[in-house]
């Protein structure tokens, strides 16, 4: 057995030792709700070693339809993964050539029809997050992430959690394609930096210092090009840089906006300091990299058509990522080299860890997630279900430090609040002249990778031809917004909710967690051959960026 395959099998087995303790304690929990039981019961079941390959990678590219460009591109900055050749060739292992995501091949319309609108609305408006918090907070034998954001306490006017947890809401533009609400789910993101970033130099809590450090991180992550550094020769380009909420240059001790003076409130950063401020003054600011201890909390939710932002109370999934290590540039480059070597050897991806603490990628991120059980309660994901998270957070060229949301944040103060697509324009990707949604629809020739979203096809492809003028209404200067472009109708939202609930009842997430209204026709059952045909059709694009041109 290859050494890496042996390690792959060892992680679930290591969890088995812990799971016996977890399960024993869980049986004493109130109401029999044990968020850890499913993962414990499946400890030792290796499952699909290639679960990190997402369903979108099995989309057909017939007639030059290319949704692959959004993820597979040239790589920028420390993320040196140039994987654009995956647009041309499918380099799957033999084990991965048979599509495991068979839920997308099933017609769930009949199952959805058995659920009434009233029933699904009642279901999605129930809170399954607070019970998870309560169940895990009572456990002293569980070493993983216990959700400590009190959503019931709400957010203040600046997007900070009122519970004092340090989380702050991030309003961002969803990644194109499968992550648009019209294709099944709404989501939100919260960011937290370690305590030192929230304190002044004396160790006292300081919101102004925290806002400054968040602004520095925003400028470091979300700027499409590296910003000038503190002490750089010559004046900074005042037209460049990143718009931020008002922050103090006096606290930073650096002329952030490049105007030659230190001011109490500036709203543009064109020059990054060498280090963060306050209690984090010893921590370097690194372009396109998060500092150690940064956390992202992301919920995937049902669609509530009667809520303006579409975010239902019920969560499909809760995902937590923490930067537990901050590798230097050499270690990052070596991690990419190892990944390429192991792929050449035909070894499946390996991620150390287990469900009880999450899996870790080679770049310092530890990721742990929860998903619904058959009764709709959030449970810890199994080892195999966790592996499904890892492909997009460690193995695609488009990401910034293997994340998506902060790089796509709405600039400045408007981006520090709960997710809401209303009023958000369809801006282009960095380096593009055309709006992002329009570019995606042109290249993918549909509104999802499988070209199965009938509602979007009817709206924007009347007669089979893309109505570009209608799509441009959501772009800057148009009379509509992003919500107009990518939000589903009430009818479609409820059908998607009902179809997903059928998956929840079946608990077959090893076969996928995406739904199609009617079996997807633009997805392969088996990948045959290497060429996608996109190279021959001259439909390969090297300009995919997670960054946006706001």
N, C-alpha and C positions, 0 to 999 in steps of 0.2 A: 504493500500500500504506500503511495507517495507520502512523504512526511507531511505535506500540507493538508492532504485529505485526512490524515490521522488527527491533525490538530483541529480540523473542521468538526470531526466527530466528537472530539474531547470536550468542546465547550458545552453542549447540551448535557453530557454526562457529568461534567463538573456541577451543573445546575442541579442534578438529581440529588446530590448530597445535601444541598441547601433546601431543596423543595420539600423534603420530608418534614423538616422543621416548620417550614412555611405552611404546609398543608395541615399539620397537626394543630398549629395555632389558629388557622383559619376556621377550622370546624367549630371553634368556640365563638365565632363572630355572630353578631346579631342578624337574625333573619336568614341565616345560611348564605349570605353574600360573601363570597371569597374571590376577590379580584385576581388572586394568584393561582387558583386551582387549575385552570386549563393549562397554563404554562408548566406547572408542576407535573400534571398528568402526562404531558407530552415530552418531558425531559428524556433524552436519549434517542428520540426520534429525529434522525438527521434531516429527513424531508428532502426538499429540492435544493441541492447545493448551488444551483444557478438562479436562486430566487431573486438575486439582485438585478437581473435583467428585467426591466419593466415591460408591461404589455405593449407600450407604444413601439417597442423595437420589433414587434411582430406585425406591424402595419404593412400592408402592401404598398408598393411604390409604382403601381401600374400607371401607365400614361404619364409618367414623370411626376406623380404626386409626391411631394417631399415635405414631410413634417420633421424629418431627422435633423435639419439644419439648426433648429432651435437649441439643441443640446450639444451636437457634435460639431466642433468648430476648431479654431486655431489655438485656443488657450491664451491667456494673458497673464502678465505679472508672475507671481509665485506659482500660479496654477499653469504649469508648462505643458499640460496634457493637450497636445494637438491631435484630436481624434476625428478630424473631418473625413478621413478615409472611410469611416464607418458609414458615411453617406453612400459610398461607392460599393463597399463590400460588406457582407455579413460574415463576421469572423467568429461564429458561435462554435462552441465545443459540440461534439456529437450528442452529448446528453441534452444540450440546450436547443437542438434543432426542432424537436417536437414542442409545440407551443403548450406550456402548462396552464395558461390563463384561459381555461375553457369556459369560465362563467360568461365571458364576452361572446361566446358562440351560442349561448342559450337565449331563447326568447322568453323574457320574463313578463311579457305583457299580460298573459293570462293570470299569473300570480298577482300582478299589480291590480288587475281588474277586480279581484276578490276583496280588495280593501277599499272602503269608502273614503271620500274626502274628509268627512268628519273624524273618522277613525285615525287617519294618518296625521291630521292636524293636531289631534289630541296627543298622539304619540310624540311628534317632533317638538311639542311645546313642554314636554316634561324634562326636568333637569336631571341628567345622569352624571354630572360632574361633581356636584356637592356630595352625593353618596360615595363616590370614589375617594374623595378627600377624607371623608369621615372614616371610611373603612381602613385606609392606609395609615392615617394618623394614629389609629389605635394599635398598630402593629409595632412591636419593639424588635421583632426578629427579621424585619424586611430591610435590606440595605440599599434599596434603590431610591429613585426620586419620588418624594411625596408631594403632590401638587400643593403648593403653598401660596398660590394666587387666589384670593377670595373674590371671585367674580361677583358675588352677591353684594359686596361692599361697593363695587363700581369703580369708576375712574373719575379723576377730577378734570377740570377744564383744560389742563395741559397734558392729559393722557396718562398721568401717573396713577397707579393703583392706590386707592385710598387706604388699603390695609397696611401700608408701610413696608410691603415686601420688596420694594425696589423695582418691580416690573413696570414697564412703560409700553403702551400700545404703539404699534408701528402700522401706519397706513401705507399700503404699497400696491403697485400695479401687478395683478396676477400674471404669472408666467403663461405664455400663449399656449392654446390648445386644450389639453385635457384638464387644465387647472382653472379654466373659466367656469363660472357658475352654470352656464347653459349646458355644460357637459356633466353636471351631477352634484357638485358640492360647493359650499361656501367655506371660507376659512378666515382665521385671524391670527395675528402674531404679536407676541409680547417679548420684549428684550430686557435683560437685566445684566448689569455689570457688577463685579464684586464690591464689597463694602468699601474698600479703599478708594474707589472711584466716586463714592457718594459722600466723602468726607473732606474737610479742609485739612490743611497741613497740621493742625493741632489734634486731629482725630474727631472733631465735632461734625455731626451730620450737616451737610450743606446742599440744598437743592441747586444753588447756583453753580457750585463746583460740578455737581452731577450733570446738569444741563450742558456745561462746557465740555465735559468729557464725552458725553453722548454726541455732541456736535462734532468733536474731533474724530470720533469713530465713524460717524456718518460721512464726514468728508473723506476719511481714509478709505472707506469701503465703497461708497456710492459715486465717487468721482470717476468718470470714464477714463481719464488719463491721470497718471501720478501727479500730484501737486508738488509745487516747489517746496523745499525744506527750509526750516529755520537756518539762517546764516548763509543762504545761497546768495551768490553774487548777483547784483543787478536788481532792478525793481521787479516785483511779481506782476503777472498779467492780470490786471483788475477785471478784465472781461471773462477770465477763466474762473476756475474755482467752483465751490459748492455753496448754494444758498442754504443757510441754517437759521434756526430761530435766534433771536437776539442773545448774544453771550458776551462775557466780559474779557477783553484783552488784558485788563489789569490783572485778573486772576491767572490768565495764561502766561503773562509776562512776555508775550510775543505779539508782534504786529501781524495779526492773522489775515487782515484784509489788504495788506500791502500798501496802505496810504501814508505810511511814515510816522504814524502816531498811535499811541495806545489809548483806546477809548473804552468806556464802560459798557457799550452795547454796539456790536457789529453783527451784520446779518449775512456776511459772505466770508468764507475761508478760502484764501488762495495760496496760503503758505502754512504747512503743517509744522508744529513744534517737534522737537526731538522726543519729547516725553509728554505724558498726560499730566493733569494738574492735581493740586491738593494732595490727598493721601496717596494718590497714584503717581506722584511726581517721579518715582524711580522706574516707571514702566514705559518702555519705548512705544512710540506711535509708529506702526508699520503699515505701509500702504497695502491695501487689499488683504489684510490679515486682522483677525480679532485677537484681543489679548487673552491670556489664560484666565479662565474663570467666567468668561462671558457665557450667557445662557439665552437660548431661544425657546419659547413655549408656543406651540402651534396647535390650534384645534382645527379639525376638519368636521364640518357640520352639515346637517340636513338643510334643505332650502325651505325657508318659511316665506311664502310669497306675499304675506301680509306685513312683513317687516321690511322697512325701506332698504336696509342693507342685506336682506335675505338671510341673515344669520339666525338659524333656529336655536332654541335652547339646547336641544339634544345634540350631543357630539357623536359623530361616527368614530372619530379617533382623537386621541390626545398625544402629541409628540413633544418630547423634551430633548434638547441638545445642549451639551455643556462642553466648552473647550477645556479639557482637562490637561492638555499639554500644548506647548507652543514651540513646535520644532523650528530650528533655524533653517536658513535657505539651503544649506547642504543636506540636511535631513529630509527636507521636502523633495529636493531633486532625487535623492537616493530612494525615497519611497516610490516615486514614479518609475525609476529604473527597476526596482524589485517587482512592481506590478507588471511591467512589460515582460520581464524575464519569466515570471510565473505563468503569464498568459501564453507565452511561446511554448512553455512546457506542458500546456494543456491542463493546468491546475485550476480548480474553481477558486473564486475569491474566498479569502479567509479573514474573519474579523474576530479578534479576541473578545472575551466577555461572555455574557449569557443573559437570559431574560431578566434575572433578578437585579442586574445592574445596568443592562443595556450593552450594546455592541460598540466597539471603538474602531474608527477608521485609522488609516496610517498618518493622518494629519492632525491628530489631537482631539477630534470630536468624539464624544461618547453620546450615543443616541438610544433613547428608551421610549417605548410607545405602548399605548393602550388602545383597545378596540372593543366594540360591543360584543357581549355574549348573546346567547339566543333570546334572552329576556330584555335585551337593550341596555344592560348594565355594563359599564366599562370594565374590562379585564386586561390584565397584562398580556401582551402579545407573546406568542410562542417564539422559539428560536428561529424557526423558518419564517414566521411573519416578520420578525425583526430584520431578517436578511433582505426582505423586500424593500426596506427603507434605504439600504446602503448603496445601491447602485447610483442613485441620483445625488448622493452626498459623499462622493469620493471617486467617482469613475466617469465623469463627463467633463468636457473641456470648457463649458460655458460658465461655470460657477465662479463666484468670488469667495475664496476660502471654503469652497464646497457648500456654500449656502446661496440662497436666492433672494430672500425678502428685503433685507436692509439695502442691498444694492439697487433695489427697485422702489425704494421709499419715495413718497411724495416729498419734495424738498421742503426744508424749513419747518415752521410751526404747524403747517397744515398736515404734515406727515406724522405728527405725534398725537394721534387719536385713534379711536377704534376704527377698524376696517370699514370702509364705505366707498363704493365705486361711483356714487353719484357726484357729479361735478368734476370727476377726474377725466382729463382728456386722453385720447389715444395718441400719445406722443411716440415718435420713432425710437427705435433702438439707437444706441450710440453709433455714430458713423453712417447712419441711414438718412435718407432724405424723405422717405415715405412713412406714414403711420404704421405702427407695429401690427395692429390687427389686419390692416389692408395687406401688408406684406405677407403675413401668415396665410391669409385666405388665398392669395395669389399662388403661393408656393405649394401649400398643402392641397389646394383645390377642394377645400371643404373647411368646416369649422372645427373638426377634430382630426386626429391622425387616421381615423378609419373612414372618414367622409360619410358618417352615418347620422349626423345631426340633421334630421329632416327639417326641423323648424328653421335653423339657420340657412340651410340650402334654399328653402322657399323664400326666405326674407332677402338674402343677399346674392343668390344665384338664380334669379328668375329665368326660366327657359334654359338653364344650364350655363349661363354666362354671368360672370361676376359683375354686379352693379357697383362699380367703384365710387360713383357719386354718392350713393346711399351710405356706403361705409365711411366715406370722408366726413359725413355729418358729425361723427364722434371725434374727429381730429381737432387740434387747436384751431380756433376760428370758426368751427362748425356750430350748428345750433343744437347738437345733442352731446352726449358724453359716453364714457366707457360702459356705463350701466346699460345704455340703450343698445350697445353693440353685443354685449356678452351675457346679459341676464336673460333667463328663460321666461316664457309666458307663465302665468299661473298654472295653466293646465299641464304644461311640460314639467314644471317644478314638482307638482304633486305626483305625477307619474314616475319621475325619477326617484322621489322619496319612497314611493310604494315598491318600486323594483328593488331598491337597495335593501329595504326591510326584508324582502324575500331572501336576499343573500344572508342577512343577519340570522334569520330563522334557520337557514341551512347550515351555517357555521362552516362553510367550505372556502375560507379565505385563501387556502393554499391554491385554489383555482382562480384567485383574483378578487379584487375589491372594487372594480369598476363595473358599471352597468351600461347596457345599451338597451334602448327601447326597440325591441326586435333584435334578432341576432346580427352582430356586426358582419358585414360582407367584405369590408376592407381590411380583414385581418387574416393572416396565414395560419393554417393548422400545422403545417410543417414547412420549415425553411429548407429549400432545396437549392443547391448551388451557392456560389459566392457573390456574384454580381447582383446589385440591386437594380441595375438598368439606368440609374440616375446619371452615371458618368457618360454612358452612351447617348443619353438624351440631353446632355449638357445642362443638367438641372442640379448641379452641385454648387453649394454656396459656402463661402468661407467667412462670412461677415456676421454670423450669429453672435449676439452679445446679450448678456444679462443686464448690462448697464443701459440706461435710457438717456435720451437727449431732451431733458425737460426745458 
